């Protein structure tokens, strides 16, 4: 009788641990593979303060990091950023804040 109880406890514990591992894997999968962003808005921002290709690349990375941004292309030559985003997930103010926090000044055209 005692042996049967011990088996049930061990099996229950193993099932619990396996469930935790599976749940952790699902959380990792969602983080590593987020749902694609469906852009419903595209805006062109005038950006001042960029002096080199590194500035443009850095700003591109910062904009793309925002949740809700589908694409961002920054041009040093045109002093602009074209951003496609889901306006339900990120607001224009959020884009302008990211530009400012990257060290540049941005305004909508």
C-alpha positions, -999 to +999 in steps of 0.1 A: +000+000+000+027+024+010+046+017-023+015+026-044+011+060-027+048+067-033+044+059-070+013+082-073+032+110-056+062+106-079+041+103-110+021+134-100+053+153-093+068+143-127+036+153-145+037+187-127+074+193-137+067+182-173+038+207-174+060+235-161+086+227-187+060+227-215+045+260-203+080+275-201+087+264-236+055+279-249+063+312-232+098+311-248+083+303-282+059+333-281+087+356-270+111+343-297+083+342-324+060+372-318+029+376-339+036+395-371+026+432-370-001+442-395+006+478-404-024+500-410-005+533-410+026+546-428+041+579-419+072+599-430+091+617-403+116+645-409+146+638-387+173+663-378+206+656-360+218+626-379+254+630-391+265+595-403+252+561-414+256+549-379+231+574-367+206+562-393+212+526-385+208+532-348+175+551-353+163+523-376+170+497-348+152+518-322+121+523-343+119+486-352+122+477-316+089+493-308+060+470-304+036+476-332+062+487-358+061+466-389+090+483-407+112+514-404+136+528-431+157+557-421+176+578-448+205+599-438+204+615-473+168+625-471+169+632-434+138+611-429+122+580-415+094+560-432+076+539-406+048+515-411+030+505-379-002+493-363-018+524-348-037+503-324-004+492-308+018+523-310+009+559-313+026+587-333+038+601-299+055+568-293+074+570-326+084+606-319+095+597-284+117+569-298+133+594-322+140+618-293+154+592-270+177+581-298+191+616-297+174+632-327+146+655-334+116+643-354+084+658-367+057+645-390+055+658-426 
